[in-house]
Amino acid sequence: MKLPQSYLDRMNTLLGEEFEDYLDSFSKPSYAGLRVNTLKITKEDFEKISPFALEPVPWIQNGFYYNKKEQPGKHPFYYGGLYYIQEPSAMTPASLLPVEPGDKVLDLCAAPGGKSTELAAKLQGQGVLISNDISSSRAKALLKNIEVFGVTNGAVLSESPERLCKVFPEYFDKILIDAPCSGEGMFRKDPAIIKSWEKQGPEFFHKIQLSILDAAVKMLKPGGTMLYSTCTFSPLENEGSIEYLLKNYPDFQVEEIPFRDGFDKGRPEWILSERKELEKTVRLWPHKIKGEGHFIAMVRKDGGQDVSVKREVIRKEKCPKQLEDFFTHVTWNMRDRHYEIFGEKVYLVPDAIPDLKGMRILRKGLYLGELKKDRFEPGQSLAMALKKEEYDQCINFSWTDINLTKYLKGETIEIEDESLAGWQLLLVEGYPVGWGKASKGRLKNKYLPGWRLF
Ligand SMILES: C[S@@+](CC[C@H](N)C(=O)[O-])C[C@H]1O[C@@H](n2cnc3c(N)ncnc32)[C@H](O)[C@@H]1O
């Protein structure tokens, strides 16, 4: 791997004696990690059923290292949404943002969802998560991950931060900005990033970061907390961006982040700043922890009064009869819920989401399924959001069962019990993977075509 000379010179100047250790980290392999989806399974229960050799990531409650040869991304448990494959340092920002069930949370640069999926797990279905990414193609991958994880209380948008401000003034309790950056912390994991660094370096990204921060501050409630992270070492994009925030928005203060073994403090002197408080930010280095490079800053907006934001009253649809009939099989309380219907498609929408008219919306609420003339056809995302005890017709497979593989490939499968009829929720070791429709000993495959195993 050949690192650009200008980069090496800068790092040598900044790191001094540590520079050799940093360079040495390139001779070691990067670490692979997975993070357990605590919306579906506890860390302890996952450890009991995991076929992988796992080693805990010391600073992440539900994070593990795995051996790359084991390929957990191809395992049926992955299709059941039991975990997210994530580089261990990248697990840190969402783990540190103090999200509580009931909060209104924004993940502003969210695709493909590594942080959003953890923020959703922290909300435990209560409150609202708005996951946004300016790139619509990346937002599609984000939507899939949100759905696989079984998130019910969110919306996925693809908007510029400036346009979001108009809909969400001082709306959020917590905001996460995992900013686009020059990616220096990922050079070891993905050497292709070196090429793009040569084209677009720290100055390019710093400008974008400032415009994202300008918008984000307007969307945070007084008393709210915002976490800013990057995967680069560049002082300009890290301490430099936070210095800009503090200078231009004096109602923001840097918050203490609980230090863990191997965490390093922010370096105000690297941007010639007098602000000692920048030392409360955190730097992660590949020569100090088993993970790649990251920067994390947590800031709080002064105040604490909940501001009441005027919202239009959104028309609530009545629960359609076909849906009501289907939900006799489900334990969820479907009365007084907020439905939105577009053509045949019906969504269950959290009450707290304001009117999103004019926004580029990929998903608002939970997609339940399609209303046909005299019946309801449940959607894949509803299957992923259910728990086995919440639906009365389940078929369970062991993860080694060939029929499960056939199902995930989209094939029709035979079933022993010929009396089974209607919509069956298919499970892998007790965790939903999708729908099948049973009739006369056969199970018609209703697994979402775009999600199939090839
Ligand atoms: C570091 S990545 C986010 C990774 C994501 N948080 C995760 O954990 O999976 C940065 C993202 O910012 C998005 N982005 C770039 N410019 C943006 C902008 N002005 N507003 C919002 N998102 C932006 C990019 O499309 C990219 O997906």
The ligand as an ORCA input file, in Angstrom:
! r2SCAN-3c Opt
* xyz 0 1
  C     -19.666      8.207      6.412
  S     -20.972      7.987      5.355
  C     -22.281      7.533      6.418
  C     -22.206      6.124      6.925
  C     -23.415      5.758      7.759
  N     -23.610      6.676      8.856
  C     -23.291      4.360      8.310
  O     -22.883      4.195      9.457
  O     -23.645      3.408      7.604
  C     -21.408      9.607      4.935
  C     -22.707      9.744      4.149
  O     -22.983     11.124      4.003
  C     -23.711     11.287      2.817
  N     -23.653     12.720      2.477
  C     -22.749     13.395      1.735
  N     -23.046     14.690      1.712
  C     -24.169     14.854      2.444
  C     -24.980     15.969      2.760
  N     -24.672     17.185      2.346
  N     -26.061     15.741      3.525
  C     -26.385     14.494      3.975
  N     -25.651     13.389      3.694
  C     -24.577     13.587      2.938
  C     -23.056     10.343      1.844
  O     -23.953      9.987      0.811
  C     -22.695      9.171      2.749
  O     -23.655      8.153      2.654
*
